């Protein structure tokens, strides 16, 4: 985390237009998924109380219902009811955590990648020479699961396939979780949280600033937009795999601790439609490279 800045946060009025734009795709998801406005209000009320209670506590002083009420605008009776409930947490299921670790090792460890640093097709068990195998890969991450059970689960979820030589091949689905799956929903919350947390820290002036940048061009033909999307996908996978390899190697000698690190990339393309009504203060994006 960065160090807190003495710079005043932006005025609420100036935040409304960017927040409306930020929330619009989420509201679309809420409506499509049946999360009604009253249900969202209940969730936000809990979050407001939780954030005020824990993130805005004064050092050496007990946080009171009155102060939480003052910070949030929520009545003290509601604050008293909601305090201590805890914020909703999207914890990674143990199976998902193990799967991610095994895939990360398959993509990063030299013994499981080829000369071009791509994941090797792996036989189920090692040959007489003791070469790399799927069994050895799983055992290098966890001894709690039988490699055969992991393989059956991966084949069923299409994270892996079997080639003509009977070797196990990491599938494209391992990089792109199935839409609406528990795995995708977990990373939906985690990745958007970390991106938003980095951006909020920068807006609040915390130091040092996190890298939070994008390149964007408007007014493109569909063909060019599609070509740029495909190329950016290729570049993104290259840099993510390189970051994974370096992090994996560094973790081999790290003593461990309480910190976590995220390095993310996003790519987006859409056909621009007539813009919905916006505040007069909202400016249109200009054609050209962006930050």
C-alpha positions as CSV (number, residue, x, y, z in Angstrom):
1,X,0.0,0.0,0.0
2,X,1.1,3.6,-0.6
3,X,1.6,6.2,2.0
4,X,-1.4,8.4,2.7
5,X,-1.3,11.9,1.1
6,X,-2.3,15.2,2.8
7,X,-4.0,16.2,-0.4
8,X,-7.7,16.7,-0.1
9,X,-9.9,14.2,-1.9
10,X,-11.9,15.4,-4.9
11,X,-15.3,17.1,-4.3
12,X,-18.3,14.8,-4.4
13,X,-19.8,16.7,-7.4
14,X,-16.7,16.1,-9.5
15,X,-16.8,12.4,-8.7
16,X,-20.4,11.8,-9.8
17,X,-19.8,11.7,-13.6
18,X,-16.8,9.3,-13.5
19,X,-18.5,7.1,-10.9
20,X,-21.7,6.9,-13.1
21,X,-19.5,5.8,-16.0
22,X,-17.7,3.3,-13.7
23,X,-20.9,1.8,-12.4
24,X,-22.9,1.6,-15.6
25,X,-21.5,-1.9,-16.7
26,X,-22.0,-3.2,-13.2
27,X,-25.6,-2.0,-13.1
28,X,-26.1,-3.7,-16.4
29,X,-24.8,-6.9,-14.8
30,X,-27.0,-6.4,-11.7
31,X,-30.2,-5.9,-13.8
32,X,-29.4,-9.0,-16.0
33,X,-28.7,-11.1,-12.9
34,X,-31.8,-10.1,-10.9
35,X,-30.0,-8.0,-8.3
36,X,-32.7,-5.3,-7.6
37,X,-32.0,-1.8,-6.5
38,X,-33.3,-2.4,-2.9
39,X,-31.0,-5.5,-2.7
40,X,-28.0,-3.4,-3.8
41,X,-28.9,-0.7,-1.3
42,X,-28.9,-3.3,1.5
43,X,-25.4,-4.4,0.4
44,X,-24.1,-0.9,0.1
45,X,-25.5,0.0,3.5
46,X,-23.5,-2.9,5.0
47,X,-20.4,-1.9,3.1
48,X,-20.6,1.7,4.1
49,X,-20.8,0.7,7.8
50,X,-18.0,-1.8,7.5
51,X,-15.6,0.6,5.7
52,X,-16.3,3.4,8.1
53,X,-15.9,1.1,11.1
54,X,-12.6,-0.4,10.1
55,X,-10.9,1.9,7.5
56,X,-11.7,5.2,9.2
57,X,-11.1,4.3,12.8
58,X,-9.0,6.8,14.8
59,X,-5.7,5.6,16.2
60,X,-6.1,4.9,19.9
61,X,-9.8,5.6,20.0
62,X,-12.8,3.3,19.9
63,X,-15.0,3.7,16.9
64,X,-18.5,4.8,18.0
65,X,-21.9,4.4,16.4
66,X,-22.2,8.2,16.3
67,X,-19.0,8.6,14.3
68,X,-19.9,5.8,11.9
69,X,-23.3,7.4,11.4
70,X,-21.7,10.8,10.8
71,X,-19.3,9.4,8.2
72,X,-21.9,7.4,6.3
73,X,-25.2,9.3,6.7
74,X,-26.8,6.1,8.0
75,X,-29.0,6.3,11.1
76,X,-27.4,5.2,14.3
77,X,-30.0,2.5,14.9
78,X,-29.0,0.9,11.5
79,X,-25.3,1.4,12.3
80,X,-25.7,-0.4,15.6
81,X,-27.5,-3.3,13.9
82,X,-24.9,-3.7,11.1
83,X,-21.7,-3.1,13.0
84,X,-19.5,-6.1,13.4
85,X,-21.3,-8.0,10.7
86,X,-18.2,-8.0,8.5
87,X,-17.9,-7.1,4.8
88,X,-18.8,-9.8,2.2
89,X,-15.6,-11.6,1.3
90,X,-14.9,-13.5,-1.9
91,X,-12.4,-16.0,-0.7
92,X,-10.7,-18.4,-3.2
93,X,-12.0,-21.9,-2.8
94,X,-9.2,-24.4,-2.0
95,X,-9.7,-26.2,-5.2
96,X,-9.4,-23.0,-7.2
97,X,-6.3,-22.0,-5.3
98,X,-4.6,-25.3,-6.0
99,X,-5.6,-25.2,-9.7
100,X,-4.2,-21.7,-10.1
101,X,-0.9,-22.8,-8.5
102,X,-0.5,-25.8,-10.6
103,X,-1.3,-23.9,-13.8
104,X,1.1,-21.1,-12.8
105,X,3.9,-23.7,-12.2
106,X,3.2,-25.4,-15.6
107,X,3.6,-22.0,-17.3
108,X,6.7,-20.9,-15.4
109,X,8.9,-23.7,-14.2
110,X,11.8,-24.5,-16.7
111,X,11.3,-28.3,-16.3
112,X,7.7,-28.0,-17.5
113,X,8.2,-25.6,-20.4
114,X,9.9,-25.8,-23.8
115,X,12.6,-23.7,-25.4
116,X,10.0,-21.1,-26.4
117,X,8.8,-21.0,-22.7
118,X,5.5,-22.7,-23.6
119,X,3.9,-25.3,-21.4
120,X,5.1,-28.8,-22.4
121,X,2.6,-31.6,-23.3
122,X,3.1,-33.9,-20.3
123,X,2.8,-37.7,-20.0
124,X,0.7,-38.8,-17.1
125,X,3.6,-40.5,-15.3
126,X,7.4,-40.1,-15.8
127,X,9.3,-42.4,-18.0
128,X,12.4,-44.4,-16.9
129,X,14.6,-41.4,-17.3
130,X,12.5,-39.4,-14.8
131,X,11.4,-36.7,-17.2
132,X,8.7,-34.2,-16.6
133,X,5.1,-35.6,-16.1
134,X,1.7,-34.4,-15.0
135,X,2.1,-36.5,-11.9
136,X,5.3,-34.7,-11.0
137,X,3.8,-31.3,-11.7
138,X,0.9,-31.9,-9.3
139,X,3.1,-33.4,-6.7
140,X,5.4,-30.4,-6.8
141,X,2.5,-28.2,-5.8
142,X,0.4,-30.4,-3.4
143,X,0.6,-33.9,-1.9
144,X,-3.0,-33.7,-0.8
145,X,-4.5,-34.6,-4.1
146,X,-4.0,-37.6,-6.4
147,X,-2.8,-36.5,-9.8
148,X,-5.4,-38.7,-11.4
149,X,-8.2,-36.9,-9.5
150,X,-6.8,-33.5,-10.7
151,X,-6.6,-34.8,-14.3
152,X,-10.2,-36.1,-14.3
153,X,-11.4,-32.7,-12.9
154,X,-9.4,-30.8,-15.5
155,X,-10.6,-32.9,-18.4
156,X,-14.2,-32.5,-17.3
157,X,-13.8,-28.7,-17.0
158,X,-11.8,-28.6,-20.3
159,X,-8.7,-27.1,-18.6
160,X,-6.7,-29.9,-20.3
161,X,-7.0,-32.2,-23.2
162,X,-5.3,-35.5,-24.3
163,X,-3.4,-35.4,-27.5
164,X,-2.9,-38.3,-30.0
165,X,0.2,-39.5,-28.1
166,X,-1.7,-39.7,-24.8
167,X,0.0,-36.6,-23.4
168,X,-1.8,-34.0,-21.3
169,X,-2.0,-30.6,-22.9
170,X,-2.9,-27.4,-21.2
171,X,-6.0,-25.9,-22.9
172,X,-6.9,-22.4,-23.8
173,X,-9.7,-22.6,-21.2
174,X,-7.0,-22.6,-18.5
175,X,-6.3,-18.9,-19.4
176,X,-10.0,-17.9,-19.9
177,X,-12.4,-19.3,-17.2
178,X,-15.8,-20.4,-18.4
179,X,-18.4,-17.6,-18.3
180,X,-20.3,-17.6,-15.1
181,X,-18.2,-20.2,-13.4
182,X,-17.2,-19.9,-9.8
183,X,-13.6,-19.4,-11.0
184,X,-14.6,-16.6,-13.2
185,X,-16.8,-14.9,-10.6
186,X,-14.0,-15.1,-8.0
187,X,-11.5,-13.4,-10.3
188,X,-14.2,-10.9,-11.4
189,X,-14.3,-9.6,-7.9
190,X,-10.6,-9.9,-7.2
191,X,-9.3,-8.3,-10.4
192,X,-11.9,-5.4,-10.4
193,X,-11.2,-4.8,-6.7
194,X,-7.4,-4.5,-7.3
195,X,-7.8,-2.3,-10.4
196,X,-10.2,0.0,-8.5
197,X,-8.1,0.0,-5.4
198,X,-5.0,1.1,-7.4
199,X,-7.0,3.8,-9.2
200,X,-8.6,5.1,-5.9
201,X,-5.2,5.2,-4.3
202,X,-3.9,7.4,-7.1
203,X,-6.9,9.7,-7.0
204,X,-6.4,10.2,-3.3
205,X,-2.8,11.1,-3.9
206,X,-1.2,8.2,-2.1
207,X,2.5,7.7,-2.8
208,X,4.0,6.0,-4.6
209,X,1.5,6.0,-7.4
210,X,0.5,2.6,-8.9
211,X,0.8,2.0,-12.6
212,X,-2.8,2.3,-13.9
213,X,-2.7,3.3,-17.6
214,X,-4.4,2.4,-20.9
215,X,-4.0,3.1,-24.6
216,X,-7.3,3.9,-26.4
217,X,-8.3,5.1,-29.8
218,X,-11.8,6.1,-30.8
219,X,-13.5,6.4,-34.3
220,X,-11.9,3.2,-35.7
221,X,-13.3,0.9,-38.4
222,X,-14.5,-2.5,-37.1
223,X,-11.7,-4.3,-38.9
224,X,-9.0,-2.2,-37.3
225,X,-10.5,-2.4,-33.9
226,X,-10.7,-6.2,-34.2
227,X,-7.0,-6.4,-35.4
228,X,-5.8,-4.2,-32.6
229,X,-7.8,-6.3,-30.1
230,X,-6.1,-9.5,-31.4
231,X,-2.6,-8.0,-31.3
232,X,-3.2,-6.6,-27.8
233,X,-4.3,-10.0,-26.6
234,X,-1.0,-11.5,-27.9
235,X,1.1,-8.8,-26.2
236,X,-0.9,-9.1,-23.0
237,X,-0.3,-12.9,-22.8
238,X,3.4,-12.4,-23.5
239,X,3.9,-9.9,-20.7
240,X,1.7,-11.9,-18.2
241,X,3.6,-15.1,-18.8
242,X,6.9,-13.3,-18.4
243,X,5.8,-11.7,-15.2
244,X,4.6,-15.1,-14.0
245,X,7.9,-16.7,-14.8
246,X,9.9,-14.1,-12.9
247,X,7.6,-14.1,-9.9
248,X,7.7,-17.9,-9.8
249,X,11.5,-18.0,-9.8
250,X,11.7,-15.3,-7.1
251,X,9.2,-17.1,-4.9
252,X,11.6,-20.1,-4.8
253,X,13.9,-18.2,-2.5
254,X,11.5,-15.8,-0.8
255,X,11.1,-16.2,3.0
256,X,7.3,-15.5,2.7
257,X,5.2,-12.9,4.5
258,X,1.8,-11.2,4.6
259,X,2.0,-9.1,1.4
260,X,0.4,-9.8,-2.0
261,X,1.1,-8.5,-5.5
262,X,-1.1,-8.3,-8.6
263,X,-0.1,-7.4,-12.2
264,X,-3.1,-7.3,-14.5
265,X,-4.0,-6.4,-18.1
266,X,-7.4,-5.7,-19.7
267,X,-8.4,-5.4,-23.3
268,X,-11.8,-4.0,-24.4
269,X,-13.5,-3.3,-27.8
270,X,-17.0,-2.3,-28.6
271,X,-19.1,-0.6,-31.3
272,X,-19.9,2.9,-30.1
273,X,-23.6,3.5,-30.0
274,X,-25.4,6.7,-29.3
275,X,-24.2,7.8,-25.9
276,X,-26.8,7.7,-23.0
277,X,-27.7,11.1,-21.5
278,X,-24.8,12.4,-19.4
279,X,-24.0,15.3,-17.2
280,X,-23.0,18.5,-19.2
281,X,-19.6,18.3,-17.4
282,X,-18.8,14.9,-19.0
283,X,-16.4,15.2,-21.9
284,X,-16.3,12.9,-24.9
285,X,-13.1,10.8,-25.3
286,X,-10.8,12.2,-28.0
287,X,-9.4,10.2,-30.8
288,X,-5.8,9.4,-29.9
289,X,-3.5,7.6,-27.5
290,X,-4.6,7.7,-23.9
291,X,-3.1,7.2,-20.5
